[in-house]
Amino acid sequence: MNESKEIIIFDTTLRDGEQAPGCSMTLGEKLKIAHSLKELNVNVIEAGFAAASPGDFESVKAIASEVEGPTVCSLARCNEGDIEKAHQALEVNPNRRIHVFVATSEIHLKHKLNMAKDEVIKAAYNGVKMAKEYCQNVEFSPEDASRTDHDFLTEVVNAAIEAGATTINIPDTVGYTIPFEFGELFKHLITHCNNTENVIFSVHCHDDLGLSVANSLAALESGAQQVECTINGIGERAGNTSLEEVCMAIRTRKEYFDFYTSIDSTKLYPTSRLVSTITGMHVPRNKAIVGDNAFSHEAGIHQHGMLRHASTYEIMKPQDVGIGRSNLVLGKHSGRHAFLDRVKELGYELSNEDLGPAFKEFKKLADRKKDIFDSDIEAIVLNADGGTLSTWELIDLETSSGSSWGAYAELKLKHIDGSICEASTKKTSSSGPIESVFNAIEEITGYNLELTNFEIHSVSVGEDAQGEVTVTVSYEGQDYRGHGISTDIIESGALAYLEVINRIERNKNRH
């Protein structure tokens, strides 16, 4: 195999991934993911769409300021305002890229842009030219390329190359194409466009037909050198090309493909779990590479084969993607060093400010649980946020409920100023313990929130397993999401609700 051709991994989790419903992230969460992507060795991080909102601008700017190594990129439409915003957000980072786009399909020209073809060609040329004034690394995307007439697409790409684009990205924006067809499109463009030897062709696929990974691999086989993807495949509608799937396909079938990636595959699972925890988009059990069942074997014949030799039913080792075997070595007598060593074995890093609170949570959990699983430790690490001050902290919680009379809750919270506040709800036939707790929290904090989503997810196994609650609320026209982890699901709900309120408080303080 000739490993001279490296495939550039362009991660758009923080831009296209965040566009999935319910996946909006705070600045702190985006920075966590950006640093994790750096550790994963992605080549390009698309940090956001700087012109989309003040929050997006600040996120792109912060990532460009803090994350060194990968190229940091911002999306922009082919207009002066967008490109100027992208430049302002990125200018602090010498390793930056501006990614401009304009739609090219007949459907988009007619129903969205109301533009003639010559206007689109001009927009593509001018957009790249403007971006080129700010940085040499400019990417161009003809949106909805897979549904664009090939001859017209060739004209648009030629204009972008002439204007100075260094990367030409061909998006299957609505997940419409199929592998052979898409591969032929890349061959056509590389053959018929001018000066293609001076640019890198890129592929960006969506999963509406479940073909995003297959289409991306077909494009790579046909000459593309960059693949745009997201962690866990999150993104608009059915999602984007899954980073972990396309990278492990290339690695696992190295005897077939004549290229490789720089991705540290042992970081795939930890990064997947981080993104899942932050977004609340839980990975399906049967998800390739990082799902709970990816390396599980239940059928007797399969188990027998595995005992003889793992390769009978596994085409890769779980350790290759950062999945270790659960063991029960840690308990309430374990020290800080043993805890930290186990965290590192699982592929995670804890800052000095996060280690203390995380170890404290581990000790509390060890007092409650007989067995501590790797998944329990992961949950603690992924929810560690020692550097963030919270306005409200849960001190004590008592609930009782009955099918005939409803529920009752007593709550004690500590304010950041040191004061202790208490509230209790009356027995009512119309509410359960979760609702009673939420009402008590609102009574103390003074917030009236609209709960729009409530999810429960088991973190580990056994009767004393930790439960993760994710809540989404609406407050003053904005959605907020919070997570809570505990062996008591009612407490998990309380912690998640408090996290939402603390986020609202931090958001107010920023303004």
N, C-alpha and C positions, 0 to 999 in steps of 0.2 A: 504493500500500500504506500502511496506517496502522500505523506503528511505535510506537504509544503503549503497546502491551502487551508488556512484557518477561516472558519465561519465566524463572523462578527455577531455577537449576541447583543441585540438591542432590546432592552427591557422597558416596557411601557406600562408596568403595573400601576405606577403613580399617575399616569395620564389616562390611557384607555381603560385600564383596570378599574380605576376609580369611577369611571362613568357607568359602571354596572349599578343598577338601582340598589340603594342601601349601603354602598361601599365608600361613601365619602369619609375622608380621614382628616384628623387634626394635623397641625404642623409637626408636633412632636412625634406622632405616629408615622408620618411620611419620612421624617429623618431617621427613625428606627429602621424602617424598611430600606431606605437608601443606603445606610451603613451595612445592612445585611446583604444587599445586592453587591456592594463593593467587596465584601468578604467572599461572596459567591464567585467573584471574578467576572461579572458581566462587563462587556466592553463599553456599552453606552446605556446611560440611564435617562429616559425621557421623564424629566421631573414634573412636567405639567404643561399647561397651556397658559402662559403668563398673562395674556390679555383677557382671559375668560372672566376673572374676578380679582379683587384685591387679595383675597386669600391664596389664590393660585399663584399670583405674582410673588407674594412673600414666601411661599413654599419653594418655588423655583430658585429664588434668590438665596434662601437659606441653604438649600442643598448644594447650589453652585459654590457657596462660601465654605461649607463644612466638609464636603466629600471630595477627596483628592484621589486621583487614579483613573476612574472611568471618565469617559466623555460625558458631560452633562448637557442635556438637550432640552429645548422648549419648542413646542408646536406653535405655529403662527399661520394665519391665513395670508394670502398674497396681497396684503395691503400695508400701507406705511405704518398705521397705528399699531397693528399686531406685531410687526417686525421690530418696531422701536421698543415696545414693551419687552419682547423677548431679549433684545440686546441689553436693556437696562437690568433685567433680572440676571443675565448670564455674565455680564462684562467682568465681574470679579474673578472669574475662572478662565485661565488661559486655554484650558482644554474643553472648549465649548462648541456647541453646534446649534444652528437655527434650522428648524425643520418647517418648510413652507409647503402649503398644499392648495389646490383648487380642484373642484369637481370637473370631470371630463365626460361622463356618460350622457347620452342623449336624454335620459330620464332626468338627470340632475340639471342639465342645461335648461330644459323646458320647464320643469316644475319647481326648481329651487332657485337657480341663479338668474333665469331669464336673460341669458347671455348667448351671443352668437359664437361660433367656433373660433373665429379670428380674434374675438375679445378674450376668449379663454387662453389662447396661445400667447397673446400679449400680456395677460395677467401673470401667466407662468414665467415668462421671460423677465418681466419687471420685478416680480416678487423675488426671484432668485438673485437678480442684480442688486436689489436693495439690501437683501440679507448679506450678500457678498461684501458690501461696504463695511459691515461690522465684524465679520469673521470669515476666515477662509473655508471653514468646514460647513457646508450648506447642503442640506438634504431636500429633495423635492418629491412630493407625492401627488400623482393624478388620482384624486378620490374616485372610487367606483371604477377603477381601471379594468376590472374583469368584465364589466358590461359596456366597455367603450369600444367603438369601432377601431380596429387595429391600425388602419392607415392614419386616422386622426390622432390616436394615441401616440403613434410614431412621431407625428408633427409636434405634438406638445412636448414629448420627451426631448426631441432635438432642440427645441427652444430653450428648455431648462439646461441642457448640457452646454449649449452655446453661451448662455448667461453665466455659467461658471459652477453649476451644481456638481458636487463631488460624490454624492450618493443619489441614485434614482430608486425610489421605493415604489413598488407596484402592489397596491392594496386590493385584496378581494374584500371590499368594504362590507358587503352584505352576505358573505359566505355562500356565493352563488356558483362558483366554478367547481370543476372536478380535476383530479390530478393530471391526467394526460393533457387535457385542454390547457391547463394553466402552465404546464411545462412547455408546451408548444408556443404559448404567448411569450414566454421569456426568450426562447430561441429566436422567435421572430424579431423581438425588440433588439436583442444583442446583435443580430445579423444586419438589421436594416437601419438602425440608428447610427448617427455619426459619432466618431471618436469614443466609442464605448470602451476602448481599452484604457481610457483615462478616468472612468467612473466605476463605482461599485454599485451593482444592482442588488436591491433589497426586496424582501417579500414580507407582506403583512396580511395575515389571513384571519377571518372570523369563522366561527364554528356552527353556523346556522344549519348546515347539513351534516355536522359531525366530521368534517373532512379537513379541518384547519391544519392539523399536523401533517397529514398525507399531502395536502396541497403545498405546504411549505417545503417538505422534503423533495417534492417533484420540481419545485422552483430551484432549489439548491442544486439538484442534479443537472438542471438545464442552464446553469451559469450564475445564479444568484450567489452572493458572497456574504450577505447579511440577512438574518431572520429576526423579525420583530415579534415579540412574544410577551406573555405575562406569567407570573407565578400562579399556579393552580388553574391557569387558563381563564381567569376572571376577566370580564369586560362587557361591552355592550351586548345586550340580548343573550345569545347562547355562549358568548365569551370569545376569547382570542386563542391563538395558538398557545398551547401549554409549554412553557419553557422547559420544565422538567421532562416532558415527554419527548420533545424534539431533540433535546441534548442527549438523553439516554438512548434514543433510537440511533443517533449518530455514533455514540460510544459503543453500544452493544453490537451494532452491525458494522464495525470498523473494517471487516474484511470485504464489505460491499461498497461502502462509501469511500471516496478518495479525499476526505476532509475531516477536520476535527474542530473542537471548541476548547477554549481556555477555562471552561467552567469547572470549579471544584465540586464534583458531584456529591462529596460527603456533606456538603452544606445544603443540599436540596431539601431534605426533609425538615431540618430546623427552620429554613426560610419559609417553606410551605406552611408550617405550623404558625409562624409569626404572622404571616399575611392572613391566614384563616382567623386567628384570634383577633387581630385588629379590625378586620372588615366584618366579622360575624358570618362570613361565608364559609360554612363548614364543608370540609372536603368529603365527598361521598365515599363510603367504605370501599366501593369497587373502583375507585379512581386509580388509573395506572400510576405506577411509580411511588406515590406518596399516600395512597389510601390505606386504611387499616387492614384491608383484605389483600393488599398487593403481594404480601409474602406469607399469607395464611393458607394452610392446607388441611382440609377436613376429610375428604374422601379417603377411604382406607387404602386404596391402590396408590393414591398420591403420597400418602404418609409413608407407606412401605418404600416407595421409590426414593423419597427424601432421606429416609434413614440409610439407604444404601449409598446414595450419592445425590447431593443437592441439585446438581445440574439436570437431573431427570425431569424436574418440574420448575426449576428456576433458571431464567436466562441471565440473571444478574444477582449479585449478593445484596442482601439488605444493607450491609455495611457500606456498599458502594454509594448509596444515596443518603447515608447518614442515619439509618435506622438500626439501632442496637436491639438486642434481646432484653425484654423486661426482666429485671431481677429485683430482689427484695433485700438488698444489703443494708439499706439505710433505715434508721429508726430514731426514736426519741433520744437515744444516747449518742447519736452521731454528732461529731463536731463540725465546726465551720469549714475546716480544710477538706474533710471527707465530702461534705456537701458540695463545695466548690469543685473538687476533682470530678465528682459525678456529673455536675453541670457541664464541665468541659468535655467529658467523655461523650455526652449527648450532643455535642456540637454547638453549644451556646457560650456566649460571653456575658459576664456581669460586670458592670462598672462598679467602682468602689462605693458610690452612693446608692446603688441598687442592691449590693450584696447584703448589707445589714437588714433592710426590710424583707428581702427574699428569705434569708435564713430565719428570721423571726417567724415568717409565715410557715416555713417548713417545720419549725419546732411546734407551732400551734397545731399543724396538721398531724404531726407524729403523735401528739397526745390524744388525737381523736381516732386515728386509723391504726389498725393492727399491721397492715402491710402498706408500704410505700412503693408505688410503681414508678417506672420511668415517666409515664404520662402524667403522674401527679407532680413530679418535679418540673416537667416541661410547663405545666399550667402555672406553677408558681413563678418560674422565670419569665414567661411570656407576659405575665401581668405585673411584673416588677416595675415600679415607677418611682423610685426613691427620690428622684430629683424634682418631682412635681408636688407643690404644696396644695393641699386640699382644704377647702373651707369647712367641710363637714366630715366627721369621722364617726363610724358606728362604734358605740361603747357596749351597749347591751340590748338584747332583743328577746322578748317573750311573747309567744302566741298560743292561743288555744282555739279549737274549732269543733263544731258538732254539726251533723247533718240536719238537726232539727232547729238549731238556733243561729247558725252562721259562724262568725269568727270574731276574735278579740285580739288586740295587739297592744303591747306596752313597749315603748321605744325610748332609748337614751342615746343622744348624739352629743359629740363634743365639737364646739365651734373653734375656729382657728385662733380666736382670742382667748381660749382657755375655758370659756364658760360651758357648763353642762346644761343641756335642754332636754326636757322629757315631754312625752305625749302619750296618750292612750286613746284607743278607739272603743266605742261602745259595741256590745254584741248586736249584730244585725243579721237578719236572715238573707240579705241581698248580696253579701260579700263573703269571699273566702279569706284565708289567712294572708295571701299575697296582697290582695286589694287592701286589706286592713293595714298592713305594714306600709304600703304606698301612701295611704291616707294619712297615717301618723307622720311619715316623713314630710309630706306636704304641709301638714299643720305646723311642724317645727320650723321648716325652712321658708315658708311663705310662698312657695311655688305651686301653681296650678297647671299641671302638665297633662297633655293628651297622649296617652299610651297608644301607639300605632302598631307595635309588634312586640311579642314576647316569645322567646325561644329557650328551650332547655336542652342541654347537650351533656351526656355523660362523658367525663374526662377519662376515667379509668374503669376498672372492673371491680366486682364484689358488692356486697351489701353496703359497705361503707365508702363506696366510690364518691369522688368529688363530682359535683354537678356544676356545670357552667350555665349561667343565665345571661342572655343577651337581650336587652330591651332597647327599643327605639321609641323616642317620644317626639312630639311636635311642640315647639315653644316659640311664640312670636314669629310664626312662619318659617322657622328653621328646624330641620331634623337634627337630633342628637342621639348618639348611641352609647350605651354603657355595658360593661361586662362585670360579672361577679362570680367568684369561685368559692365554693365551700362544700363540706360534706352535708350541710343542711341546705336544702334547695330554697327554703324561705329566706335564709340568711343570704344566699347567693343573689336572690331577687332584690333584697334590700341593698346590698353592696352595688349591684348594677344600677339601681335607681339613684343612689347617692352619687355614683360616678357621673351620671348624666347631669345632676345638679351642680356638681363641682366643675364640670366642663362649661356649663352655662356661666357660672361665676367667673371662671378664668377668661371666658370670651368677653364678658362685660368689662373686666379689669383691663383687657388689652385696648379697649376702646374708650 
